[in-house]
């Protein structure tokens, strides 16, 4: 994983891009596809973690914080979705050009 300020900015930018749709769910009513959106974000971050492009704990915490802000009071459901999505993504590394081997 790239070090220094540039690597940190890249991580922050990637997190913002992947978590944007999860965050947007906070502005929408229940039934807006939150579970699928969160699962997709967790899967993507799992692939980035597997490709050593994202620190695992940072990704998990960012997912958790964003999801709980969007859907407060659903912590158990959120944890289950994150765990499942990350586990699936970890089996499919996401390489720089967005390709999975």
SESEGU-645136 format. One record per atom (N, C-alpha, C, CB): chain; residue in one letter; residue number from 1; x, y, z; atom name. Coordinates in steps of 0.2 Angstrom, whole numbers, always signed. Each point is the difference from the previous one (the first is absolute). Glycine has a CB too. Layout:
residues N
<'A' 'A' NUM <X Y Z> 'CA'> ...
***
This chain:
residues 101
<'A' 'X' 1 <+4 -6 +0> 'N'> <'A' 'X' 1 <-4 +6 +0> 'CA'> <'A' 'X' 1 <+4 +6 +0> 'C'> <'A' 'X' 1 <-9 -6 +6> 'CB'> <'A' 'X' 2 <+8 +11 -10> 'N'> <'A' 'X' 2 <+4 +6 -1> 'CA'> <'A' 'X' 2 <+0 +4 +7> 'C'> <'A' 'X' 2 <-3 +1 -12> 'CB'> <'A' 'X' 3 <+8 +1 +14> 'N'> <'A' 'X' 3 <+1 +4 +6> 'CA'> <'A' 'X' 3 <+0 +7 -1> 'C'> <'A' 'X' 3 <+6 -9 +5> 'CB'> <'A' 'X' 4 <-6 +13 +1> 'N'> <'A' 'X' 4 <+1 +7 -1> 'CA'> <'A' 'X' 4 <-7 +4 -1> 'C'> <'A' 'X' 4 <+12 -2 -4> 'CB'> <'A' 'X' 5 <-11 +8 +3> 'N'> <'A' 'X' 5 <-6 +4 -1> 'CA'> <'A' 'X' 5 <-4 -2 -6> 'C'> <'A' 'X' 5 <+5 +9 +5> 'CB'> <'A' 'X' 6 <-2 -10 -11> 'N'> <'A' 'X' 6 <-4 -2 -6> 'CA'> <'A' 'X' 6 <-4 -6 +1> 'C'> <'A' 'X' 6 <+9 +5 -7> 'CB'> <'A' 'X' 7 <-6 -10 +10> 'N'> <'A' 'X' 7 <-3 -7 +1> 'CA'> <'A' 'X' 7 <-6 +2 +5> 'C'> <'A' 'X' 7 <+10 -7 -1> 'CB'> <'A' 'X' 8 <-10 +11 +6> 'N'> <'A' 'X' 8 <-5 +2 +5> 'CA'> <'A' 'X' 8 <-6 +3 -4> 'C'> <'A' 'X' 8 <+9 +1 +9> 'CB'> <'A' 'X' 9 <-7 +4 -13> 'N'> <'A' 'X' 9 <-5 +3 -4> 'CA'> <'A' 'X' 9 <-4 -4 -5> 'C'> <'A' 'X' 9 <+7 +10 +1> 'CB'> <'A' 'X' 10 <-3 -15 -4> 'N'> <'A' 'X' 10 <-3 -5 -4> 'CA'> <'A' 'X' 10 <-5 -4 +3> 'C'> <'A' 'X' 10 <+10 +0 -7> 'CB'> <'A' 'X' 11 <-8 -2 +13> 'N'> <'A' 'X' 11 <-5 -4 +5> 'CA'> <'A' 'X' 11 <-6 +3 +1> 'C'> <'A' 'X' 11 <+10 -6 +5> 'CB'> <'A' 'X' 12 <-9 +13 -3> 'N'> <'A' 'X' 12 <-6 +4 +2> 'CA'> <'A' 'X' 12 <-4 +1 -6> 'C'> <'A' 'X' 12 <+7 +6 +9> 'CB'> <'A' 'X' 13 <-5 -5 -15> 'N'> <'A' 'X' 13 <-3 +1 -6> 'CA'> <'A' 'X' 13 <-4 -6 -1> 'C'> <'A' 'X' 13 <+8 +8 -4> 'CB'> <'A' 'X' 14 <-5 -14 +4> 'N'> <'A' 'X' 14 <-3 -6 -2> 'CA'> <'A' 'X' 14 <-6 -2 +5> 'C'> <'A' 'X' 14 <+11 -4 -4> 'CB'> <'A' 'X' 15 <-10 +6 +11> 'N'> <'A' 'X' 15 <-5 -1 +5> 'CA'> <'A' 'X' 15 <-6 +4 -2> 'C'> <'A' 'X' 15 <+9 -3 +9> 'CB'> <'A' 'X' 16 <-8 +9 -10> 'N'> <'A' 'X' 16 <-5 +5 -2> 'CA'> <'A' 'X' 16 <-4 -2 -6> 'C'> <'A' 'X' 16 <+7 +9 +5> 'CB'> <'A' 'X' 17 <-4 -12 -10> 'N'> <'A' 'X' 17 <-3 -2 -6> 'CA'> <'A' 'X' 17 <-4 -6 +1> 'C'> <'A' 'X' 17 <+9 +5 -6> 'CB'> <'A' 'X' 18 <-7 -10 +10> 'N'> <'A' 'X' 18 <-3 -6 +1> 'CA'> <'A' 'X' 18 <-6 +1 +5> 'C'> <'A' 'X' 18 <+11 -7 -2> 'CB'> <'A' 'X' 19 <-10 +11 +7> 'N'> <'A' 'X' 19 <-5 +1 +5> 'CA'> <'A' 'X' 19 <-5 +5 -1> 'C'> <'A' 'X' 19 <+9 -3 +8> 'CB'> <'A' 'X' 20 <-8 +7 -14> 'N'> <'A' 'X' 20 <-5 +5 -1> 'CA'> <'A' 'X' 20 <-7 -2 -1> 'C'> <'A' 'X' 20 <+9 +5 -6> 'CB'> <'A' 'X' 21 <-10 -11 +3> 'N'> <'A' 'X' 21 <-7 -2 -1> 'CA'> <'A' 'X' 21 <-3 -3 +7> 'C'> <'A' 'X' 21 <+3 -3 -12> 'CB'> <'A' 'X' 22 <+1 +1 +16> 'N'> <'A' 'X' 22 <-2 -2 +7> 'CA'> <'A' 'X' 22 <-2 +6 +4> 'C'> <'A' 'X' 22 <+8 -10 +0> 'CB'> <'A' 'X' 23 <-4 +15 -1> 'N'> <'A' 'X' 23 <-2 +6 +4> 'CA'> <'A' 'X' 23 <-6 +3 -3> 'C'> <'A' 'X' 23 <+12 +2 +2> 'CB'> <'A' 'X' 24 <-13 -2 -8> 'N'> <'A' 'X' 24 <-6 +3 -3> 'CA'> <'A' 'X' 24 <-6 -3 +2> 'C'> <'A' 'X' 24 <+6 +2 -10> 'CB'> <'A' 'X' 25 <-6 -9 +12> 'N'> <'A' 'X' 25 <-6 -3 +3> 'CA'> <'A' 'X' 25 <-3 +3 +6> 'C'> <'A' 'X' 25 <+5 -10 -4> 'CB'> <'A' 'X' 26 <-1 +14 +7> 'N'> <'A' 'X' 26 <-2 +4 +6> 'CA'> <'A' 'X' 26 <-5 +5 -2> 'C'> <'A' 'X' 26 <+11 -2 +6> 'CB'> <'A' 'X' 27 <-11 +4 -12> 'N'> <'A' 'X' 27 <-5 +5 -2> 'CA'> <'A' 'X' 27 <-6 -3 -3> 'C'> <'A' 'X' 27 <+10 +8 -2> 'CB'> <'A' 'X' 28 <-10 -14 +1> 'N'> <'A' 'X' 28 <-6 -4 -3> 'CA'> <'A' 'X' 28 <-4 -4 +5> 'C'> <'A' 'X' 28 <+7 -1 -10> 'CB'> <'A' 'X' 29 <-13 +0 +9> 'N'> <'A' 'X' 29 <-4 -4 +4> 'CA'> <'A' 'X' 29 <+2 -7 +0> 'C'> <'A' 'X' 29 <-10 +7 -2> 'CB'> <'A' 'X' 30 <+8 -11 +8> 'N'> <'A' 'X' 30 <+1 -7 +0> 'CA'> <'A' 'X' 30 <-2 -3 -6> 'C'> <'A' 'X' 30 <-2 +0 +12> 'CB'> <'A' 'X' 31 <+5 -6 -14> 'N'> <'A' 'X' 31 <-2 -3 -6> 'CA'> <'A' 'X' 31 <+3 +2 -6> 'C'> <'A' 'X' 31 <-11 -2 +5> 'CB'> <'A' 'X' 32 <+16 +6 -5> 'N'> <'A' 'X' 32 <+4 +3 -5> 'CA'> <'A' 'X' 32 <+5 -4 -3> 'C'> <'A' 'X' 32 <-3 +11 +5> 'CB'> <'A' 'X' 33 <+4 -17 -3> 'N'> <'A' 'X' 33 <+5 -5 -2> 'CA'> <'A' 'X' 33 <+6 +1 +5> 'C'> <'A' 'X' 33 <-4 +1 -12> 'CB'> <'A' 'X' 34 <+4 +1 +18> 'N'> <'A' 'X' 34 <+5 +1 +4> 'CA'> <'A' 'X' 34 <+5 -6 +1> 'C'> <'A' 'X' 34 <-7 +8 +6> 'CB'> <'A' 'X' 35 <+3 -14 -5> 'N'> <'A' 'X' 35 <+4 -6 +1> 'CA'> <'A' 'X' 35 <+4 -2 -6> 'C'> <'A' 'X' 35 <-9 -4 +8> 'CB'> <'A' 'X' 36 <+6 +5 -14> 'N'> <'A' 'X' 36 <+4 -2 -6> 'CA'> <'A' 'X' 36 <+6 +5 -1> 'C'> <'A' 'X' 36 <-10 -5 -5> 'CB'> <'A' 'X' 37 <+9 +11 +6> 'N'> <'A' 'X' 37 <+5 +6 -1> 'CA'> <'A' 'X' 37 <+6 -1 +5> 'C'> <'A' 'X' 37 <-9 +8 -4> 'CB'> <'A' 'X' 38 <+7 -10 +11> 'N'> <'A' 'X' 38 <+5 -1 +5> 'CA'> <'A' 'X' 38 <+4 -6 -2> 'C'> <'A' 'X' 38 <-7 +5 +9> 'CB'> <'A' 'X' 39 <+3 -11 -11> 'N'> <'A' 'X' 39 <+4 -6 -2> 'CA'> <'A' 'X' 39 <+5 +1 -6> 'C'> <'A' 'X' 39 <-10 -6 +4> 'CB'> <'A' 'X' 40 <+8 +10 -9> 'N'> <'A' 'X' 40 <+4 +1 -6> 'CA'> <'A' 'X' 40 <+6 +4 +3> 'C'> <'A' 'X' 40 <-10 +0 -8> 'CB'> <'A' 'X' 41 <+9 +5 +12> 'N'> <'A' 'X' 41 <+6 +4 +2> 'CA'> <'A' 'X' 41 <+5 -4 +4> 'C'> <'A' 'X' 41 <-7 +10 +1> 'CB'> <'A' 'X' 42 <+4 -15 +4> 'N'> <'A' 'X' 42 <+4 -4 +4> 'CA'> <'A' 'X' 42 <+4 -5 -5> 'C'> <'A' 'X' 42 <-8 +1 +10> 'CB'> <'A' 'X' 43 <+5 -4 -15> 'N'> <'A' 'X' 43 <+3 -4 -5> 'CA'> <'A' 'X' 43 <+5 +3 -3> 'C'> <'A' 'X' 43 <-11 -6 -2> 'CB'> <'A' 'X' 44 <+10 +12 -1> 'N'> <'A' 'X' 44 <+5 +4 -3> 'CA'> <'A' 'X' 44 <+6 +1 +4> 'C'> <'A' 'X' 44 <-8 +6 -7> 'CB'> <'A' 'X' 45 <+7 -4 +13> 'N'> <'A' 'X' 45 <+6 +2 +5> 'CA'> <'A' 'X' 45 <+3 -7 +2> 'C'> <'A' 'X' 45 <-6 +10 +4> 'CB'> <'A' 'X' 46 <+3 -15 -4> 'N'> <'A' 'X' 46 <+3 -7 +1> 'CA'> <'A' 'X' 46 <+5 -1 -5> 'C'> <'A' 'X' 46 <-11 -4 +6> 'CB'> <'A' 'X' 47 <+9 +5 -12> 'N'> <'A' 'X' 47 <+4 -1 -6> 'CA'> <'A' 'X' 47 <+6 +4 +0> 'C'> <'A' 'X' 47 <-10 -3 -7> 'CB'> <'A' 'X' 48 <+9 +9 +9> 'N'> <'A' 'X' 48 <+6 +5 +1> 'CA'> <'A' 'X' 48 <+5 -2 +6> 'C'> <'A' 'X' 48 <-7 +9 -5> 'CB'> <'A' 'X' 49 <+4 -12 +10> 'N'> <'A' 'X' 49 <+4 -2 +6> 'CA'> <'A' 'X' 49 <+4 -6 -3> 'C'> <'A' 'X' 49 <-9 +4 +9> 'CB'> <'A' 'X' 50 <+6 -9 -12> 'N'> <'A' 'X' 50 <+3 -6 -3> 'CA'> <'A' 'X' 50 <+6 +2 -4> 'C'> <'A' 'X' 50 <-11 -7 +1> 'CB'> <'A' 'X' 51 <+10 +12 -5> 'N'> <'A' 'X' 51 <+5 +2 -5> 'CA'> <'A' 'X' 51 <+5 +5 +4> 'C'> <'A' 'X' 51 <-8 -1 -10> 'CB'> <'A' 'X' 52 <+8 +1 +16> 'N'> <'A' 'X' 52 <+5 +4 +4> 'CA'> <'A' 'X' 52 <-1 +8 -2> 'C'> <'A' 'X' 52 <+8 -10 +2> 'CB'> <'A' 'X' 53 <-14 +12 -3> 'N'> <'A' 'X' 53 <+0 +7 -2> 'CA'> <'A' 'X' 53 <-4 +4 +5> 'C'> <'A' 'X' 53 <+0 -4 -12> 'CB'> <'A' 'X' 54 <-2 +1 +17> 'N'> <'A' 'X' 54 <-4 +3 +5> 'CA'> <'A' 'X' 54 <+1 -3 +7> 'C'> <'A' 'X' 54 <-9 +3 -8> 'CB'> <'A' 'X' 55 <+10 +0 +13> 'N'> <'A' 'X' 55 <+1 -3 +7> 'CA'> <'A' 'X' 55 <-6 -2 +2> 'C'> <'A' 'X' 55 <+9 +8 +3> 'CB'> <'A' 'X' 56 <-9 -15 +0> 'N'> <'A' 'X' 56 <-6 -3 +2> 'CA'> <'A' 'X' 56 <-4 +4 +5> 'C'> <'A' 'X' 56 <+5 -11 -3> 'CB'> <'A' 'X' 57 <-2 +12 +9> 'N'> <'A' 'X' 57 <-4 +3 +5> 'CA'> <'A' 'X' 57 <-2 +7 -2> 'C'> <'A' 'X' 57 <+7 -6 +8> 'CB'> <'A' 'X' 58 <-4 +10 -12> 'N'> <'A' 'X' 58 <-2 +6 -2> 'CA'> <'A' 'X' 58 <-6 +0 -4> 'C'> <'A' 'X' 58 <+11 +4 +0> 'CB'> <'A' 'X' 59 <-11 -9 -5> 'N'> <'A' 'X' 59 <-6 -1 -4> 'CA'> <'A' 'X' 59 <-6 -2 +4> 'C'> <'A' 'X' 59 <+8 -4 -9> 'CB'> <'A' 'X' 60 <-7 -1 +14> 'N'> <'A' 'X' 60 <-6 -2 +4> 'CA'> <'A' 'X' 60 <-3 +5 +4> 'C'> <'A' 'X' 60 <+6 -11 +1> 'CB'> <'A' 'X' 61 <-1 +15 +2> 'N'> <'A' 'X' 61 <-3 +6 +4> 'CA'> <'A' 'X' 61 <-4 +5 -4> 'C'> <'A' 'X' 61 <+10 -2 +8> 'CB'> <'A' 'X' 62 <-7 +3 -14> 'N'> <'A' 'X' 62 <-3 +5 -4> 'CA'> <'A' 'X' 62 <-7 -2 -3> 'C'> <'A' 'X' 62 <+11 +4 -4> 'CB'> <'A' 'X' 63 <-12 -11 +3> 'N'> <'A' 'X' 63 <-6 -3 -2> 'CA'> <'A' 'X' 63 <-5 +1 +6> 'C'> <'A' 'X' 63 <+6 -8 -8> 'CB'> <'A' 'X' 64 <-4 +6 +14> 'N'> <'A' 'X' 64 <-4 +0 +6> 'CA'> <'A' 'X' 64 <-2 +7 +1> 'C'> <'A' 'X' 64 <+6 -10 +5> 'CB'> <'A' 'X' 65 <-2 +15 -5> 'N'> <'A' 'X' 65 <-2 +6 +2> 'CA'> <'A' 'X' 65 <-5 +3 -5> 'C'> <'A' 'X' 65 <+12 +2 +5> 'CB'> <'A' 'X' 66 <-10 -3 -12> 'N'> <'A' 'X' 66 <-5 +3 -5> 'CA'> <'A' 'X' 66 <-7 -3 +0> 'C'> <'A' 'X' 66 <+11 +2 -7> 'CB'> <'A' 'X' 67 <-11 -9 +8> 'N'> <'A' 'X' 67 <-6 -3 +0> 'CA'> <'A' 'X' 67 <-4 +1 +6> 'C'> <'A' 'X' 67 <+5 -9 -6> 'CB'> <'A' 'X' 68 <-2 +10 +12> 'N'> <'A' 'X' 68 <-4 +2 +6> 'CA'> <'A' 'X' 68 <-2 +7 +0> 'C'> <'A' 'X' 68 <+7 -8 +6> 'CB'> <'A' 'X' 69 <-4 +12 -9> 'N'> <'A' 'X' 69 <-2 +7 -1> 'CA'> <'A' 'X' 69 <-6 +0 -5> 'C'> <'A' 'X' 69 <+11 +5 +2> 'CB'> <'A' 'X' 70 <-11 -9 -7> 'N'> <'A' 'X' 70 <-6 +0 -5> 'CA'> <'A' 'X' 70 <-6 -4 +3> 'C'> <'A' 'X' 70 <+9 +0 -9> 'CB'> <'A' 'X' 71 <-8 -5 +13> 'N'> <'A' 'X' 71 <-5 -4 +3> 'CA'> <'A' 'X' 71 <+1 -1 +7> 'C'> <'A' 'X' 71 <-2 -6 -11> 'CB'> <'A' 'X' 72 <+1 +11 +16> 'N'> <'A' 'X' 72 <+1 -1 +7> 'CA'> <'A' 'X' 72 <-4 -5 +3> 'C'> <'A' 'X' 72 <+4 +12 +0> 'CB'> <'A' 'X' 73 <-2 -16 +5> 'N'> <'A' 'X' 73 <-4 -5 +3> 'CA'> <'A' 'X' 73 <+0 -6 -3> 'C'> <'A' 'X' 73 <-7 +9 +4> 'CB'> <'A' 'X' 74 <+11 -10 -9> 'N'> <'A' 'X' 74 <+0 -7 -4> 'CA'> <'A' 'X' 74 <+7 -3 +0> 'C'> <'A' 'X' 74 <-9 +4 -7> 'CB'> <'A' 'X' 75 <+12 -3 +13> 'N'> <'A' 'X' 75 <+7 -2 +1> 'CA'> <'A' 'X' 75 <+1 -8 -2> 'C'> <'A' 'X' 75 <+2 +9 +8> 'CB'> <'A' 'X' 76 <-6 -13 -5> 'N'> <'A' 'X' 76 <+1 -7 -1> 'CA'> <'A' 'X' 76 <-1 -2 -8> 'C'> <'A' 'X' 76 <-4 -2 +12> 'CB'> <'A' 'X' 77 <-1 +5 -15> 'N'> <'A' 'X' 77 <-1 -2 -7> 'CA'> <'A' 'X' 77 <+6 +3 -4> 'C'> <'A' 'X' 77 <-13 +1 +2> 'CB'> <'A' 'X' 78 <+15 +5 +0> 'N'> <'A' 'X' 78 <+6 +3 -4> 'CA'> <'A' 'X' 78 <+6 -4 +1> 'C'> <'A' 'X' 78 <-5 +11 +2> 'CB'> <'A' 'X' 79 <+6 -14 +4> 'N'> <'A' 'X' 79 <+6 -4 +1> 'CA'> <'A' 'X' 79 <+0 -6 -4> 'C'> <'A' 'X' 79 <+1 +4 +12> 'CB'> <'A' 'X' 80 <-7 -7 -13> 'N'> <'A' 'X' 80 <-1 -7 -3> 'CA'> <'A' 'X' 80 <+2 +2 -8> 'C'> <'A' 'X' 80 <-9 -4 +8> 'CB'> <'A' 'X' 81 <+6 +9 -10> 'N'> <'A' 'X' 81 <+1 +2 -8> 'CA'> <'A' 'X' 81 <+7 +1 -1> 'C'> <'A' 'X' 81 <-11 +5 -1> 'CB'> <'A' 'X' 82 <+14 -1 +5> 'N'> <'A' 'X' 82 <+7 +2 -1> 'CA'> <'A' 'X' 82 <+5 -7 +1> 'C'> <'A' 'X' 82 <-2 +12 +5> 'CB'> <'A' 'X' 83 <+1 -16 +0> 'N'> <'A' 'X' 83 <+3 -6 +0> 'CA'> <'A' 'X' 83 <+0 -4 -6> 'C'> <'A' 'X' 83 <-2 +0 +12> 'CB'> <'A' 'X' 84 <-4 -1 -14> 'N'> <'A' 'X' 84 <-2 -4 -6> 'CA'> <'A' 'X' 84 <+3 +3 -7> 'C'> <'A' 'X' 84 <-10 -4 +6> 'CB'> <'A' 'X' 85 <+10 +10 -7> 'N'> <'A' 'X' 85 <+2 +3 -6> 'CA'> <'A' 'X' 85 <+8 +0 +0> 'C'> <'A' 'X' 85 <-10 +7 +0> 'CB'> <'A' 'X' 86 <+13 -5 +6> 'N'> <'A' 'X' 86 <+7 +0 +0> 'CA'> <'A' 'X' 86 <+3 -7 -1> 'C'> <'A' 'X' 86 <+0 +9 +8> 'CB'> <'A' 'X' 87 <-3 -14 -5> 'N'> <'A' 'X' 87 <+2 -7 -1> 'CA'> <'A' 'X' 87 <+0 -2 -7> 'C'> <'A' 'X' 87 <-4 -3 +12> 'CB'> <'A' 'X' 88 <-1 +5 -15> 'N'> <'A' 'X' 88 <-1 -2 -8> 'CA'> <'A' 'X' 88 <+5 +4 -4> 'C'> <'A' 'X' 88 <-12 -2 +2> 'CB'> <'A' 'X' 89 <+13 +8 +0> 'N'> <'A' 'X' 89 <+5 +4 -4> 'CA'> <'A' 'X' 89 <+7 -2 +1> 'C'> <'A' 'X' 89 <-8 +9 +1> 'CB'> <'A' 'X' 90 <+9 -11 +5> 'N'> <'A' 'X' 90 <+7 -3 +2> 'CA'> <'A' 'X' 90 <+2 -6 -5> 'C'> <'A' 'X' 90 <-1 +4 +12> 'CB'> <'A' 'X' 91 <-3 -7 -14> 'N'> <'A' 'X' 91 <+2 -6 -5> 'CA'> <'A' 'X' 91 <+1 +2 -7> 'C'> <'A' 'X' 91 <-7 -7 +7> 'CB'> <'A' 'X' 92 <+6 +14 -8> 'N'> <'A' 'X' 92 <+0 +2 -7> 'CA'> <'A' 'X' 92 <+4 +7 +0> 'C'> <'A' 'X' 92 <-11 -6 -4> 'CB'> <'A' 'X' 93 <+18 +5 +4> 'N'> <'A' 'X' 93 <+4 +7 +0> 'CA'> <'A' 'X' 93 <-2 +4 -6> 'C'> <'A' 'X' 93 <+9 -6 +6> 'CB'> <'A' 'X' 94 <-10 +13 -4> 'N'> <'A' 'X' 94 <-1 +5 -5> 'CA'> <'A' 'X' 94 <+6 +3 -2> 'C'> <'A' 'X' 94 <-12 +2 +4> 'CB'> <'A' 'X' 95 <+15 -3 -10> 'N'> <'A' 'X' 95 <+6 +3 -2> 'CA'> <'A' 'X' 95 <-1 +7 -3> 'C'> <'A' 'X' 95 <+5 -12 -2> 'CB'> <'A' 'X' 96 <+1 +16 +1> 'N'> <'A' 'X' 96 <-1 +7 -1> 'CA'> <'A' 'X' 96 <-4 +2 -6> 'C'> <'A' 'X' 96 <+11 +0 +4> 'CB'> <'A' 'X' 97 <-11 -4 -9> 'N'> <'A' 'X' 97 <-4 +2 -6> 'CA'> <'A' 'X' 97 <-8 -3 +1> 'C'> <'A' 'X' 97 <+10 +0 -8> 'CB'> <'A' 'X' 98 <-11 -2 +14> 'N'> <'A' 'X' 98 <-7 -2 +1> 'CA'> <'A' 'X' 98 <-1 -7 -2> 'C'> <'A' 'X' 98 <-4 +12 -1> 'CB'> <'A' 'X' 99 <+9 -16 -1> 'N'> <'A' 'X' 99 <-1 -6 -2> 'CA'> <'A' 'X' 99 <+1 -5 +6> 'C'> <'A' 'X' 99 <+4 +3 -12> 'CB'> <'A' 'X' 100 <-8 -8 +12> 'N'> <'A' 'X' 100 <+1 -6 +4> 'CA'> <'A' 'X' 100 <+3 -6 -4> 'C'> <'A' 'X' 100 <-10 +4 +8> 'CB'> <'A' 'X' 101 <+15 -7 -5> 'N'> <'A' 'X' 101 <+3 -5 -4> 'CA'> <'A' 'X' 101 <-5 -6 -1> 'C'> <'A' 'X' 101 <+11 +3 +5> 'CB'> 
***
